[in-house]
Amino acid sequence: MTEVDVETRCSSFSTMAFASVLLFIFSFYSCYAQVPLLMWTSDGYSLPHLTQDPAGHVVSDGHLVSYLKSALDSAPHNVLLFLQDKLSVDDFTVYGGVYGNKQDSAFSNIEAALQASSNPLVLPSLVWSASDSVLELFQRELGIPAVHIGPSTLEEFQLNASQPSLLAVHLPYTAGTETKEMLLKNDKIIGEVLGMFESHGVPYTAVYTSLKPSIIIQETPIMEESAIGRSLLQAPPQPSVKPPVTFENIPGQPCIMLWAENLTVANDKESVDLAPGAFNGSATLNGSTCNQTLSRLVLNYQNVFGAKSFRLIFSMRNSLFPVSARYWSVMEQLVIEHDGQTSVFNGSGGIYSPAEYSFHCQNVSSTQSPLLVPTVRDTPWRLSFTDFQIQGFNLQSGNFSYASDCAGFFTPGIWMGLITTLLMVLILTYGLHMIMQVRTMDRFDDPKGPAISVPLNE
C-alpha cells in the first residue's frame, strides 16, 4: 500500500485528467477487505510529503496513525471527518465517470476539493478495521471531543471559527441500483460542509473514508506456510477416508470387513449414529469369529440408548446353492442386544452376494423397501445404513473384493418404460390393423347414366 502524492500545480487541469490519474493510482492496489482514505486541506495549506511505500502495500493501523500525526503537525486543526458506512475503490471506478462521462460523476465536489488542494493524500488500500481508529486519533491529538452530525442536522450546526473543531459527518450507503443516487447525495453534503467553512474563511483539514468496504473480493494466497512448490499446480486436499472395520481371526489375515457412511439405529425415544464409534476404535469387536462357513461380526458399545451394554451382531453364512452351482454369502441376521434383550432382523431376503464378492448397497433400511426385516412386528428398533458394504469371506490383501450392488437390473423406472412402450406398441398395432381393414369403393355412379343398383347381399 502506498501514500500517493497527487500534485495539481495548474488549475487548468481538467476533471477528466484528474480522474484518469486517480484511477491509474488505484489500479495498483488490491481491494480485499480494504477501504480508501482521501485527505486534503483548504486552499493555502498543504500536507507534508510522506514517503511512498511499495506498490500493493496495505496500510495498517500503526502506519495510519503515523501518517495522520505527521499531517496534523502542519495542517489546520479544524478537522472535517466524512465517515461513510461503506466505500471501496471500485466505487470510484464505477461511479466516478472515469470513462469520459464526467457529467455522470458521483464525486464532483470531492474531485474539485482535491484539485484545489496543493498536496492531497490518497490511500487506496487501508485495512478497513483501522478506519475505526481515525476518529479516536483526531480526538486524542486535538484534545477536543467530536461533534457528530448527520445529513438531517447539518443546517442546525453553528460554526465557531475562534477555536479548533472536530466535525464527524456520518454518510449512509446503499448497495444496488440506488448506490449512485446515494453517492451523489453524499457528495452534495460534502460540498455543502466545505462551502460553509470556505464562506466563513475557516481553514480546514478534510478526511473522507468509510467504516467497511462495499465490495470484498476473495483472494486465495499464492503460498501457504505449509505449502511446498507452486500452489497453483497443487491439487486441492482430499478429505480423509475412514478405514473399514476389520476383524482378523489370525493376525495379518483379515476375514471380515465392514464400512458405512452411517449406521443409524433408532427407537421411539432417540436416534443414534453408531458409525463414528465403530471407526474410531471406541467400539470393540469382542465376540467376533469367522471360518469358511460362518462369519460373525460383533460391535460392542457402552452407554448407548441408556444401556450399559449395546451390541450389533452381523451373522453371515457361506452356502452352496445348487440352482446356480456356486457359493453365496448371505447375511442371515442382524441382532441388536441391549441389557440382555435381543431384537432380530432377517437379511437373507436382500443382503447376499457371490462368496467371492462383497455386498454393497447405498441404503439398507428396516422401514422403506426393507432389506432388514424384523422378526417381531412390534419391535421398537429402526435401522438405516447409508453406503453400506460388508464382506465375510474370501478377503484378499486386506481390501474389499468386487462389490455386488443391491440395485436390481429391472428397476422401477425400467419397468415403467417397458410397460409404456408395450402399451404404445399395442395401440399402434391396433391402429394399423384397423387401417388395413378399410375397403374402398370399386363402383361409382355416372350422373348421365342410370343409377347403379347394388344388391344387399354384396
N, C-alpha and C positions, 0 to 999 in steps of 0.2 A: 504494500500500500504506500502511495506517495503523497506528499503535500505538493500540490500543483500550483505553480505561480502563473496566474493569468494576467498579464500586463496589457493594459489598453492605454497606449500613450497618445492615441489620436482619436478625438471624439467623432471623426468622420467614419470610423469603422461601422459597418452595417450590422444589424442584428443577426443576419444570416451568417456572417463570418464568425461572429462570436459563438453562435450555437454550433457551428461546424467544429470550431476548436474545442468546445466543451465536449462534444460527442467523441472527438478523437482522443481526448484525455481519458474519458470514461471507458473507452473500449479496451484499455489495458488492464482493467480490474475485474475481478470475479464478483458475482452477485450472490454468493452463497451465504445466506443469513447475515447480510450486511446492509447498512443504511448509509446514504450520503450525508455529508455535512458541508454547508456553504457558510462562509463567514466573510463579512465585508464591513467597511466603515463609511461614514459620511464623507462628503467632499472636503478635502483639505487635510485628511488624516490617512495614514497607511499602516498596514500591519507589518511587523518585522519579517524579513526574509527568513524562511525556515529551510533547513537542509532537506533536500529531496531524497526520499527513501527509494529503494529499488522498486521497479515496476512489479505490480502484483502483490506488494506487501499490504497486509491488512492492519490498520491502526488499532491498537489495543487500548484498554482503559488507561494504562500508565502513560503511553505515548500521547494520548489526547490531553491528559492533564498537563504534561509539559508543554504541549503546543499552546494551550489556552493561557497558561501562566505567562509564557513569554509574550503572547499577543497583548495581554492586559497591561503590560509594562508601558506601552506607548499608545494603545488605543483608548478612545474615550470610555469613561466608566458609566455612561448611560447605555445599558445593555438591553437590546431587544431580542428575546429568545422566542422564535417561532417553532413550537413543537407540534408536529403533525402526527396523527395517530399512526399512519403507515406511509412509507415512502421508500422507493428503490430507484436505482439509476435508470432502470428500464422505463420508469415513468417519464423521465426527461427525453428519452429516445422516442417513445410512442406519442407523447402529447406536447413535445417541445417544438414541433414544426421544423425539425432538422432536415427535412427532405425538400425544402424550398417553399413550403406553405407557412410562412411566418405569420400570416394573418390568422392562422388557426392555433398559434402557440398558446399554451395554458400558463406560461411563465413569463409573460411580457414584463411585468413590473420587477420581477426578480432579475431578469436579464438586464434591464435598464439600470438597476441599482449596482449590479456587478460591473457594468461598463463604466459607471461613474466613479467607482472606487479605484484607487490607484494600484492597490496590491491585494486583491481578494484572495481568500484561502478556500480551496476546493479539495475536499477529502471524499473521493467517491466510495471508498471501501472502509467503513468504520464498523467495528464489531457492534451489533445493534444493542447489546446489553450495556455498552459503555455510554450510550446516549442518555441513560437514566442519570448518570453522574454529572451531566453538563450543568443542570440547574443547581445541584448542590455545590459544585465547584465555584460557580459565579457567586452564590450566596456567601461562601466561605471567604473568597478573595475580596469581594466588595464590602463584606461586613454588614450587609443590609438584607432584609427579607424580600422575597419575591412577591410581586403583585400579580395575581393570576386573574386574567380576564378572558372572556370568550367573545366570539363574534357578536353575540347579542348585547353584551355590556360594553362594547368598545366606545360607543358615543357618550357613556356616562363617565369615562375616565378623564381625570383632570391632570394635566401635565404640570409638574413642578420643576422648572429649569434651574432652580437655585441649588439643588443637591443631586448627588448621583441616584440613579434609579435602576431597578431590575424589573423589567416588564416581561412576563411569560404569557404568550398568546397561544392558546390551545386551538388547533385547527383539526377539523374532522376529516375523515377519508372514507370513501365508499367504493367498494370494488364492483366491477361490472360495467354496465352501459352508462352509469351515471358518474364514472370516475372523472372524465374530462370536465364535466359541468362542476363537480365539486372542487377540482383543482383550480378552475377559473375563479370560483368564489374565494378560495383561499388566497390566490394571487391578488385579487382585488382588496382583500382585507390587509394583506401585507403592504400594498401600495398606499392604503389609507393611513396606516400607522406611520410609515416612513414620511408621508406627506405632512402628517401632524407634527412630527419632530422638526422637519425642514422649515415648516411655516413659522415655528417659534424660534428658529435659529439654534436649536439644541443639537450638538454633535452626538453621534450615537455609534455603537458597535452592534451589528445585527448578526444573528446566527439562525440558520434555517436547517432543521434536521427532523428526525422522526423517532418515535419510540420503538417501532417494529418495522421490519421490511414488508413491503406489499407483495413482493414476489420472491419466493425462495426456490432456487434451483438446486436439486440434489446432485452432489458431485461424489463420485467414487474415488477415493485416494488411489494414486498410482502405485504406491508401495505401502504395504503393511509392515509392521515391525517384525512379524514372524514370516513374512514372505521371502522367498528366495528366487532370484531371477526376475524376469519380466512378468508382472502380474497380468498384463493383457493377454498373455499366452497361457495363463493358468486356467484349468478347469475349475468351476465352482465346487466347493467342498460338498461331498455327498453325505447325507445323513447316515449315521452308523446303523447297521442292521443287527438286531439282536440274534445271537446264535440259538439254534433249536435246543430243546430239552433232549438230552441224550442219556440213555441208560446203557451201561456196559456190564454185562454178566461176567466177562473176562476182561481184565484191564487191556485197553488198546483195541478192543473189538466191540464196537457198539452194536447193539441188537435191536434197540427201539429208539425212534426219533419222533419228536412232536414239535410242531411250530404253528403259531396262530397269532393273528394281529390282536384279537380279543377273545377271551374266554369268559363270557358274561354268564353268571349264574344269579338268578333272581327268585325271590319268594314273594309272599304277599306283603312284606314289610320293606324290603330293600333290595337293591341290585348291586352286585359287586363284580368288577372285572378281575379275574384271577390270573390273567396273563402276566402282569408285572411281577408278581410273586413267583411265578413259575420260571421266569427267565433271569431274574436277578439272584437266584440261589436261595431265597428265603423259604421256598417250598422244597421239602426233602423228597427223596424217591424211595424211602424205606418201604419194603414190601413188594417192590417190583421184581419181576422174574421173566425169563424168556428161554425158549428152546425151539426146536424145529417145528413144533405143533402148536404151542400156546405161548402167547406173549401177554404180559400183564404189566401195565404202567400205572403206578400209584403216585399221585401228587398229594403230599401231606401239608396242610395249612394249620395255623394256630390263630385263635382269636378272630375267626371269620363268622359272620352272622351270629355273633354272641355265643358260639360254641367253642369249647376248649380244643376239640379236635375236629377237623373237617378234611375229608379225603375225596378226591376224584379218581376213579379206577376205570381205566380203559382196558377192556378184555378183548383180545383178538385171537382168532384161530385160523390155522393154515390147513385147508381141507381140499381133497381131490373131488372135483365134480365130473362124474362120468360123461355127462352130456357134452361138455366142452373138452374133455380129456386133458385137463390141466388143473394145476393147483391155484386156488384163490384165497386171498387174505380177506377175512370177514371180521368186522368189529361187532362181536355178538352183543356186548352190553357195555353201557356206561353206568357206573354205580356211584351214587352220592351217599357217603357215610358221614353222619354228624351226631356225635354223642351217643353212639350205639344204634341209631336209627338209620335205615337204608331206604333209598329210592332208586329203582332200577329203570333204565331206559334201553329199549331194544333198538339196535342199529343195524341189524343184519339185513333189513329190507332195502337199505340205500347206501350204506357205507361198506363198500367192498371194492377190491381191485385184484388184478392178477398178482400172484405171490411175488413176482419179480419187480413189481411196480410199487410206488407209493400212492396213497389216496389223497386227493386234493379237492376241496370244494370252497367256493367263495363264501357260502353262507350255510352253516349247519345249525338247524333250529329244531326245537321241540314244539313249536306252535304253528308257524306258517310253512306250508309244504314240508312237514316234519320228516327229517331223516332219523331223528331220535324219538321214538315213540314210547311214552311212559307205559309201564305195565299196569299201573294203577291209575284209573281215570281221574280221580280227585287229588292227585299229587299237588302239593303247593309249589313245586320247583319248576322253573322255566329255564331253558338253556338256549344260548345264542352264541355261536362261534363264528368269527369272521376270518376269512383267508386261512382256513383250517387245513393242515397237512399232517399226515401220520403214516408211519411205516414200521411194521413189527417183524419183518422177515427179510432175509437176503440183502442186508445192508452191505454196501461195498465202499471202502475208502472213507467211511465216516460221513457220507453225503447221501441225500435222498436220491432214490432211483427216479427214473422217468415217471411222471405223475399221471395217473389215470383220473381224469376230472369227472365230477359228478354230473356235469351237463350232458343230457342225452342227445342223440343225433336228431331226433324229431322233437324239436322244441315247440311250445305252443304257437309261436309265430310261424314256424314252418307248417304246422298242421293247418293254421288259418289260411295260409297261402295256397296249400294244396286243395283244401275244400273249396275255396273261392274259385280257383282255376277250374276244378272239376265242374262246378255249377255253371260257369261261363261256357265251358265246352258243351255241356248238355243243352243249354239254351241255343247255342249256335247250331248244334246238330239238329235240334227240333226245327229251327227256322229253315235250315237248308232242306230238311225233309218236306216241310210244308210248301216251299217254293217249287220243289221238284214235282209235287202233286198238282200244280196248277195246269189246266188244259186250255189251250187257246182254241178259238172258233175256226172251223175249216170250211164253213159255208156262210155266204154273205148275200144280202138282198140286193137285187137290181132295181133301182127306183123306176125304170122304164118297163120292166117286165113284170110277170106275175109274181106274187109273193111265194116265198119258199115255205113249203109245208114240211115240218119236221115231225115225224111220228114220236109219240111219247116213249115208245119202247127204245128209241135210240138215246 
